Amino acid sequence: MVSIKGFEPREYQRKIADSCVRENTLVVVPTGLGKTKIAILVAVDIINRDKGNILFMTPTRPLAAQIQREFIDHTDVKDIELVTGVISPSKRKELYHSSIVVSTPQTIENDIKNKFIDLSNFSLIVFDEVHRAVKNFAYTGVAKAYKKVKGRMIGLTASPGEDIKKIEDIKNHLGIDHVEIRAEVDKDVKEYVQEKQIDNIKITLPDYYLNIIALLKNSYKKRLDQLEVYGYQKSVRYIRKTDILDFQKYLQRQIKQGNKFAYSGISLTAQLLKISHAIELIETQGLKECYVFLEAFKEETTKAAKSILSDGYVIKAMSAMKDLDVYHPKVDKLKEIIEEQLIDFPETRVIIFAKFRATTKAICEALSNVAKPIELVGQKEGLKQSEQIQRIQDFGSGKYNVMVCTNVGEEGLDIASADVAIFYDQTGTSIRKIQRAGRVGRMQAGRIINLIARGTRDESLYYASNANVKKMQSTLTGMKKNTTLGEFSG
């Protein structure tokens, strides 16, 4: 008989695991409350029933390596294998006969297509961070193939999103009828939830920043006015990136129908998207980041790039930025916060989230004389899997006391619980906001600090994400109420 070790299952973990053994289940549990341990309980139960092997999928290799370690630490199963694309196909074929296989969905989907893996060998597949099981992500292909086997499927997430249609799509892709939901206020989990102090610190941009932003906004509005001739009528006050993208798709359909006039409109939408990004960079990241972005257009040959660089407003904005080698005002405030925190609490560990790699680098440089910062970025941004894991370990051991992350630090990675999480910039989605917040206060009370530049996209994204979190909570509450007593054990 296989047994668990190293932890005592909590009541809600046992209840949810019991449901997962019986039915394909979507598990929605707040970050830090042991979703992986629920999967471990289910896996051990299935192995002990002699019902077959277990496949656990998670989106990235570093996450897969951590999940394998968790299974090794908490079960006495002897053959727990990590299978990724760096292993040869012939070796992968052998490893797929192991009792527990931890892998990435891309590897599994490719091996299904190439017939290197027989899914009928598995009695359970676990989809970690299952909110990704939409559109063309590899989870959907694997789930479709596994439905033919009719084995058990479990989806794990802390934040499925606020859109009920998306949640229903996830359920449909995995053939899930049953949902287990826990919120931080539920009686069986609230004793394990740590308090989080949330501070919003608003920063006023200096006049020279605002003047440059105004120039770029004039350039943007000029093109938006020009777009009206193609049928676009939305007010500039309420414009969103998604509105431009939707109109771009409309123009593409017009082109397919023979409307050659729409080509010029497509170029305008491309210009609007680029200028919008430049405004976002200067508002939330800094002058240098914006200047580098615009300067790169000189290497492009597109009509959109040439039009932007010849625009009088853009020329004035770039001239004003060229010789201003200064950090965004948020950086000075960040230094002040970190310095005060480390003076008062020298053992503090801080995690900082920023959207762009250039920003994480600038933050580390700025903090180097007041703290021991280290970057954590993705493989696409130049950091190998082994380097990511080493940096996480070094942060956990105290070698570094500040970790500055792009979105790679948001999802799932077992980063040692931080005392303080700082959102250098804001995200509009409920999923990313919840995942960021989940990095702090796991073992003890924590603090979340939002840095918000007044009157900018920071502010609008902050309020949008709060609204989306409330919408998601309302959606999940509705799903709980609509689940019959026979289906829901909460």
C-alpha positions as CSV (number, residue, x, y, z in Angstrom):
1,M,0.0,0.0,0.0
2,V,1.2,3.5,-0.9
3,S,0.9,6.1,1.9
4,I,1.2,9.9,2.3
5,K,3.9,11.4,4.5
6,G,5.0,14.8,5.7
7,F,1.6,16.4,6.1
8,E,-1.7,15.8,7.8
9,P,-4.6,16.3,5.4
10,R,-7.0,19.0,6.3
11,E,-10.7,18.4,6.4
12,Y,-11.5,20.3,3.3
13,Q,-8.7,18.6,1.4
14,R,-10.1,15.2,2.3
15,K,-13.6,16.2,1.3
16,I,-12.5,17.6,-2.0
17,A,-10.3,14.6,-2.7
18,D,-13.2,12.2,-2.0
19,S,-15.2,14.1,-4.6
20,C,-12.4,14.0,-7.1
21,V,-12.1,10.2,-6.7
22,R,-15.7,9.8,-7.7
23,E,-16.2,12.4,-10.4
24,N,-14.3,14.6,-12.9
25,T,-13.9,17.7,-10.8
26,L,-12.9,21.3,-11.1
27,V,-11.2,22.4,-7.9
28,V,-11.2,26.1,-7.1
29,V,-9.2,26.8,-3.9
30,P,-7.4,30.0,-2.9
31,T,-3.6,30.1,-3.4
32,G,-1.6,28.6,-0.5
33,L,-4.2,26.2,0.7
34,G,-2.7,23.0,-0.8
35,K,-4.3,22.2,-4.1
36,T,-1.4,19.9,-5.0
37,K,-1.9,18.0,-1.8
38,I,-5.5,17.3,-2.8
39,A,-4.2,15.8,-6.0
40,I,-1.7,13.8,-4.0
41,L,-4.5,12.3,-1.9
42,V,-6.5,11.4,-5.0
43,A,-3.4,9.9,-6.7
44,V,-2.6,7.7,-3.7
45,D,-6.2,6.5,-3.4
46,I,-6.2,5.5,-7.1
47,I,-2.9,3.7,-7.0
48,N,-4.0,1.8,-3.9
49,R,-7.1,0.6,-5.7
50,D,-4.8,-0.8,-8.5
51,K,-6.5,1.4,-11.0
52,G,-3.5,2.5,-13.0
53,N,-1.0,5.3,-13.3
54,I,-1.2,9.0,-12.7
55,L,-0.4,11.9,-15.1
56,F,0.0,15.3,-13.6
57,M,0.4,18.2,-16.0
58,T,1.5,21.7,-15.2
59,P,2.3,24.6,-17.7
60,T,6.0,25.0,-17.3
61,R,9.1,22.9,-16.6
62,P,10.1,24.7,-13.3
63,L,6.6,24.0,-12.1
64,A,6.8,20.4,-13.2
65,A,10.0,20.0,-11.3
66,Q,8.5,21.4,-8.2
67,I,5.4,19.2,-8.4
68,Q,7.6,16.1,-8.8
69,R,9.5,17.1,-5.7
70,E,6.2,17.5,-3.8
71,F,5.1,14.0,-4.8
72,I,8.5,12.6,-3.7
73,D,8.4,14.4,-0.4
74,H,4.8,13.5,0.4
75,T,4.4,9.9,-0.8
76,D,6.4,6.7,-0.7
77,V,5.8,5.9,-4.4
78,K,9.1,4.8,-5.8
79,D,8.8,5.7,-9.5
80,I,7.8,9.3,-9.8
81,E,9.2,10.7,-13.1
82,L,9.6,14.1,-14.6
83,V,9.0,13.9,-18.4
84,T,9.7,16.9,-20.6
85,G,10.7,17.6,-24.2
86,V,14.4,17.6,-23.4
87,I,14.2,13.8,-22.9
88,S,14.5,11.7,-26.1
89,P,11.2,10.2,-27.4
90,S,12.5,6.6,-26.8
91,K,13.3,7.4,-23.2
92,R,9.9,9.2,-22.7
93,K,8.1,6.0,-24.0
94,E,9.7,4.1,-21.1
95,L,9.0,6.7,-18.5
96,Y,5.3,6.8,-19.4
97,H,4.9,3.4,-17.7
98,S,5.9,4.9,-14.3
99,S,3.3,5.1,-11.5
100,I,3.3,8.9,-11.4
101,V,4.4,11.0,-14.4
102,V,4.8,14.8,-14.1
103,S,5.0,16.7,-17.4
104,T,4.1,19.7,-19.4
105,P,1.0,19.7,-21.6
106,Q,2.9,20.6,-24.7
107,T,5.1,17.5,-24.3
108,I,2.1,15.3,-23.8
109,E,0.1,16.7,-26.7
110,N,3.1,16.2,-29.1
111,D,3.6,12.7,-27.8
112,I,-0.1,11.9,-28.4
113,K,0.2,13.1,-32.0
114,N,3.4,11.0,-32.5
115,K,2.0,8.0,-30.7
116,F,4.7,7.9,-28.1
117,I,2.2,7.8,-25.2
118,D,-0.8,5.6,-24.6
119,L,-3.2,7.5,-22.4
120,S,-5.1,4.3,-21.6
121,N,-2.3,3.5,-19.1
122,F,-3.4,6.4,-16.9
123,S,-6.4,6.3,-14.6
124,L,-6.1,9.9,-13.6
125,I,-4.9,13.1,-15.3
126,V,-4.5,16.3,-13.2
127,F,-4.6,19.6,-15.1
128,D,-2.8,22.2,-12.9
129,E,-3.5,25.9,-13.4
130,V,-6.5,24.7,-15.4
131,H,-7.7,28.2,-16.2
132,R,-5.4,27.8,-19.1
133,A,-7.6,25.1,-20.6
134,V,-9.1,27.4,-23.3
135,K,-8.7,27.9,-27.0
136,N,-5.6,26.3,-28.5
137,F,-3.6,25.7,-25.3
138,A,-2.3,22.1,-25.1
139,Y,-4.6,21.2,-22.2
140,T,-7.6,21.1,-24.6
141,G,-6.0,18.7,-27.0
142,V,-4.9,16.3,-24.2
143,A,-8.3,16.4,-22.6
144,K,-10.0,15.7,-25.9
145,A,-7.8,12.6,-26.4
146,Y,-8.3,11.4,-22.9
147,K,-12.1,11.6,-23.0
148,K,-11.9,8.6,-25.3
149,V,-10.2,6.7,-22.5
150,K,-12.9,7.7,-20.0
151,G,-10.5,8.0,-17.1
152,R,-10.7,10.5,-14.2
153,M,-9.8,14.2,-14.7
154,I,-9.2,16.9,-12.2
155,G,-8.6,20.6,-12.9
156,L,-6.9,22.8,-10.2
157,T,-6.9,26.6,-10.0
158,A,-7.1,29.4,-7.6
159,S,-8.6,31.8,-10.1
160,P,-10.7,30.5,-13.0
161,G,-11.6,34.0,-14.1
162,E,-14.7,36.2,-13.9
163,D,-16.3,35.1,-17.1
164,I,-18.9,32.3,-16.6
165,K,-18.6,31.3,-20.3
166,K,-14.8,30.7,-19.8
167,I,-15.4,28.6,-16.8
168,E,-18.1,26.6,-18.6
169,D,-15.6,26.2,-21.5
170,I,-13.0,24.8,-19.1
171,K,-15.6,22.3,-17.7
172,N,-16.6,21.3,-21.2
173,H,-13.0,20.7,-22.4
174,L,-12.4,18.4,-19.5
175,G,-15.8,16.8,-19.4
176,I,-16.3,18.1,-15.9
177,D,-19.8,18.3,-14.3
178,H,-18.8,18.6,-10.6
179,V,-17.2,21.7,-9.1
180,E,-15.6,22.0,-5.7
181,I,-15.2,25.7,-4.6
182,R,-13.7,27.1,-1.5
183,A,-13.5,30.8,-0.6
184,E,-11.3,32.3,2.2
185,V,-14.4,32.9,4.3
186,D,-15.7,29.3,4.2
187,K,-15.8,27.7,7.6
188,D,-13.5,24.8,6.7
189,V,-10.7,26.9,5.3
190,K,-10.8,30.3,7.0
191,E,-8.7,29.1,10.0
192,Y,-5.8,28.5,7.5
193,V,-6.1,31.9,5.8
194,Q,-3.6,34.5,6.8
195,E,-4.6,38.2,7.1
196,K,-3.3,40.6,4.4
197,Q,-2.8,44.3,4.9
198,I,-3.4,46.2,1.7
199,D,-1.9,49.6,1.1
200,N,-2.5,51.8,-2.0
201,I,0.2,54.3,-2.5
202,K,-0.6,56.9,-5.2
203,I,2.2,58.8,-7.0
204,T,1.7,62.1,-8.9
205,L,3.7,62.3,-12.1
206,P,5.8,65.4,-12.6
207,D,4.8,68.0,-15.1
208,Y,7.5,67.0,-17.7
209,Y,6.0,63.5,-17.7
210,L,2.5,64.8,-18.1
211,N,3.6,67.1,-21.0
212,I,5.1,64.2,-22.9
213,I,2.1,62.0,-22.2
214,A,-0.1,64.8,-23.6
215,L,1.9,64.9,-26.8
216,L,1.5,61.1,-27.3
217,K,-2.3,61.3,-26.5
218,N,-2.7,64.1,-29.1
219,S,-1.0,61.8,-31.7
220,Y,-3.4,59.0,-30.6
221,K,-6.5,61.1,-30.8
222,K,-5.6,62.4,-34.3
223,R,-5.5,58.8,-35.6
224,L,-8.7,57.9,-33.8
225,D,-10.4,60.8,-35.5
226,Q,-9.1,59.6,-38.9
227,L,-10.5,56.1,-38.1
228,E,-14.1,57.5,-38.2
229,V,-14.1,57.5,-42.0
230,Y,-13.9,53.7,-41.8
231,G,-16.9,53.5,-39.5
232,Y,-15.3,53.7,-36.1
233,Q,-17.4,55.9,-33.7
234,K,-16.3,55.2,-30.1
235,S,-15.5,58.1,-27.9
236,V,-11.8,58.6,-27.1
237,R,-12.7,58.9,-23.5
238,Y,-13.8,55.3,-23.3
239,I,-11.4,53.7,-25.8
240,R,-9.9,50.4,-24.9
241,K,-7.2,48.3,-26.6
242,T,-9.8,45.5,-27.1
243,D,-12.0,48.0,-29.0
244,I,-9.2,48.7,-31.5
245,L,-8.4,45.0,-31.8
246,D,-12.1,44.2,-32.5
247,F,-12.3,47.0,-35.1
248,Q,-9.1,45.7,-36.7
249,K,-10.8,42.3,-37.1
250,Y,-13.8,44.0,-38.7
251,L,-11.5,45.7,-41.2
252,Q,-9.8,42.4,-42.0
253,R,-13.2,40.9,-42.8
254,Q,-13.9,43.9,-45.0
255,I,-10.7,43.3,-46.9
256,K,-11.7,39.6,-47.5
257,Q,-15.0,40.9,-48.9
258,G,-13.1,43.0,-51.5
259,N,-13.0,46.4,-49.7
260,K,-9.4,47.5,-50.5
261,F,-10.1,50.9,-48.8
262,A,-9.9,49.0,-45.5
263,Y,-6.2,48.5,-45.9
264,S,-5.4,52.0,-44.8
265,G,-7.7,51.6,-41.8
266,I,-5.7,48.5,-40.8
267,S,-2.6,50.6,-40.8
268,L,-4.3,53.2,-38.6
269,T,-5.3,50.5,-36.1
270,A,-1.7,49.3,-36.0
271,Q,-0.5,52.8,-35.3
272,L,-3.1,53.3,-32.5
273,L,-2.0,50.1,-30.8
274,K,1.6,51.1,-31.0
275,I,1.0,54.6,-29.6
276,S,-1.3,53.2,-26.9
277,H,1.6,50.9,-25.8
278,A,4.0,53.8,-25.8
279,I,1.6,55.8,-23.5
280,E,1.3,52.7,-21.2
281,L,5.1,52.5,-21.0
282,I,5.6,56.1,-20.0
283,E,2.7,56.1,-17.6
284,T,3.6,52.9,-15.7
285,Q,7.2,52.1,-16.5
286,G,9.2,55.1,-17.4
287,L,10.6,57.6,-20.0
288,K,13.5,55.4,-21.0
289,E,11.3,52.4,-21.7
290,C,9.0,54.5,-23.9
291,Y,11.9,56.1,-25.8
292,V,13.6,52.7,-26.5
293,F,10.2,51.4,-27.8
294,L,9.7,54.3,-30.2
295,E,13.3,54.4,-31.3
296,A,13.0,50.8,-32.4
297,F,10.5,51.8,-35.1
298,K,13.5,53.2,-37.1
299,E,14.4,49.5,-37.8
300,E,10.9,48.8,-39.2
301,T,9.8,49.2,-42.7
302,T,6.0,49.2,-42.1
303,K,3.8,52.1,-43.0
304,A,2.6,52.3,-39.4
305,A,6.1,52.7,-38.0
306,K,7.1,55.3,-40.6
307,S,3.9,57.3,-40.0
308,I,4.4,57.4,-36.2
309,L,8.0,58.5,-36.5
310,S,7.1,61.4,-38.9
311,D,4.3,62.6,-36.6
312,G,5.0,66.0,-35.2
313,Y,3.6,65.1,-31.7
314,V,5.8,62.0,-31.6
315,I,8.9,63.9,-32.7
316,K,8.4,66.5,-29.9
317,A,7.8,63.7,-27.4
318,M,11.0,61.8,-28.4
319,S,13.0,65.0,-28.3
320,A,11.8,65.7,-24.8
321,M,12.6,62.2,-23.6
322,K,16.0,61.7,-25.3
323,D,18.2,63.3,-22.7
324,L,16.1,62.5,-19.6
325,D,17.9,59.6,-18.0
326,V,15.7,59.3,-14.9
327,Y,13.7,56.5,-13.2
328,H,9.9,56.5,-13.1
329,P,8.8,58.3,-9.9
330,K,7.5,55.0,-8.6
331,V,11.1,53.7,-8.3
332,D,12.0,56.4,-5.8
333,K,8.9,55.5,-3.7
334,L,9.8,51.8,-4.0
335,K,13.3,52.4,-2.7
336,E,11.9,54.4,0.2
337,I,9.4,51.6,1.1
338,I,12.0,48.8,0.9
339,E,14.6,50.8,2.9
340,E,12.0,51.5,5.7
341,Q,10.8,47.9,5.7
342,L,14.3,46.4,6.1
343,I,15.2,48.9,8.8
344,D,12.1,48.0,10.8
345,F,12.2,44.2,9.9
346,P,15.6,43.1,8.8
347,E,14.5,39.6,8.0
348,T,11.7,40.7,5.7
349,R,11.4,39.1,2.3
350,V,9.8,41.2,-0.5
351,I,8.5,40.1,-3.8
352,I,7.9,42.8,-6.5
353,F,5.8,42.3,-9.6
354,A,6.4,44.3,-12.8
355,K,5.1,43.6,-16.3
356,F,8.3,44.1,-18.4
357,R,11.8,42.7,-18.3
358,A,13.4,46.1,-18.8
359,T,11.5,47.3,-15.7
360,T,12.6,44.4,-13.5
361,K,16.2,45.1,-14.5
362,A,15.9,48.8,-13.7
363,I,14.3,48.1,-10.3
364,C,17.1,45.7,-9.3
365,E,19.7,48.3,-10.3
366,A,17.9,51.0,-8.3
367,L,17.5,48.8,-5.2
368,S,21.0,47.4,-5.2
369,N,22.3,49.9,-2.6
370,V,19.4,49.4,-0.1
371,A,18.7,45.6,-0.4
372,K,19.8,42.3,-2.0
373,P,17.6,42.1,-5.1
374,I,17.4,39.3,-7.7
375,E,15.4,39.1,-10.9
376,L,13.1,36.2,-11.7
377,V,12.1,36.2,-15.4
378,G,10.9,33.6,-17.9
379,Q,12.9,31.4,-20.3
380,K,11.8,33.6,-23.2
381,E,13.3,36.5,-21.4
382,G,16.7,34.8,-21.1
383,L,16.6,32.7,-17.8
384,K,17.1,29.0,-18.0
385,Q,14.9,26.6,-16.0
386,S,17.8,25.6,-13.8
387,E,18.6,29.3,-13.1
388,Q,15.0,30.1,-12.2
389,I,15.0,27.2,-9.7
390,Q,18.3,28.3,-8.2
391,R,17.2,31.9,-7.8
392,I,14.0,30.8,-6.1
393,Q,16.1,28.6,-3.7
394,D,18.5,31.5,-3.0
395,F,15.5,33.8,-2.2
396,G,14.1,31.1,0.1
397,S,17.4,30.7,1.9
398,G,17.8,34.5,2.5
399,K,20.7,35.0,0.1
400,Y,18.5,37.6,-1.5
401,N,15.7,39.5,0.3
402,V,14.0,41.1,-2.7
403,M,12.8,39.1,-5.7
404,V,11.7,41.2,-8.7
405,C,9.4,39.2,-11.0
406,T,7.7,39.3,-14.4
407,N,4.5,37.2,-14.7
408,V,6.6,34.0,-14.3
409,G,6.5,34.7,-10.5
410,E,2.7,34.9,-10.5
411,E,1.6,31.4,-11.4
412,G,2.2,28.3,-9.2
413,L,5.9,28.5,-8.6
414,D,6.7,27.5,-5.0
415,I,8.4,30.7,-4.0
416,A,9.1,30.9,-0.3
417,S,6.3,32.9,1.2
418,A,7.1,36.6,1.2
419,D,6.2,39.1,3.9
420,V,5.5,41.9,1.5
421,A,4.2,41.8,-2.1
422,I,4.5,45.0,-4.1
423,F,2.6,45.5,-7.4
424,Y,4.9,47.9,-9.2
425,D,2.3,48.1,-12.0
426,Q,-1.3,46.9,-12.1
427,T,-3.0,44.1,-14.0
428,G,-6.6,44.3,-15.1
429,T,-7.4,40.6,-14.8
430,S,-8.8,38.8,-11.7
431,I,-6.6,35.8,-12.4
432,R,-3.3,37.6,-12.3
433,K,-4.3,39.9,-9.4
434,I,-5.2,36.8,-7.3
435,Q,-2.1,35.0,-8.2
436,R,0.1,37.9,-7.3
437,A,-1.6,38.3,-4.0
438,G,-1.2,34.6,-3.3
439,R,2.6,35.0,-3.2
440,V,2.4,36.7,0.2
441,G,1.1,35.8,3.6
442,R,1.0,32.0,3.3
443,M,2.5,31.1,6.6
444,Q,1.9,34.4,8.5
445,A,0.2,37.7,8.0
446,G,1.5,39.7,5.1
447,R,1.3,43.0,3.4
448,I,0.4,44.0,-0.2
449,I,1.3,47.4,-1.6
450,N,-0.1,48.8,-4.8
451,L,2.0,51.5,-6.5
452,I,-0.4,53.6,-8.6
453,A,0.5,56.5,-10.8
454,R,-2.4,59.0,-10.5
455,G,-4.5,59.6,-13.6
456,T,-2.8,56.9,-15.6
457,R,-3.5,53.3,-16.8
458,D,-2.3,52.1,-13.4
459,E,-5.3,53.6,-11.8
460,S,-7.9,52.3,-14.3
461,L,-6.3,48.8,-14.3
462,Y,-6.4,48.8,-10.5
463,Y,-10.1,49.5,-10.3
464,A,-10.8,47.1,-13.3
465,S,-9.0,44.2,-11.5
466,N,-10.9,44.9,-8.3
467,A,-14.2,44.8,-10.2
468,N,-13.2,41.6,-12.0
469,V,-12.2,39.9,-8.7
470,K,-15.6,40.8,-7.2
471,K,-17.3,39.5,-10.4
472,M,-15.4,36.2,-10.2
473,Q,-16.3,35.8,-6.6
474,S,-20.0,36.4,-7.5
475,T,-19.8,34.0,-10.3
476,L,-18.3,31.3,-8.1
477,T,-20.8,32.0,-5.3
478,G,-23.6,31.5,-7.9
479,M,-22.0,28.2,-9.1
480,K,-21.9,27.0,-5.4
481,K,-25.6,27.8,-4.9
482,N,-26.6,26.1,-8.1
483,T,-24.7,22.9,-7.2
484,T,-27.0,20.4,-5.6
485,L,-26.2,18.9,-2.1
486,G,-25.5,15.6,-3.7
487,E,-22.8,17.1,-5.9
488,F,-21.2,19.6,-3.5
489,S,-19.5,18.6,-0.3
490,G,-18.7,22.1,1.0
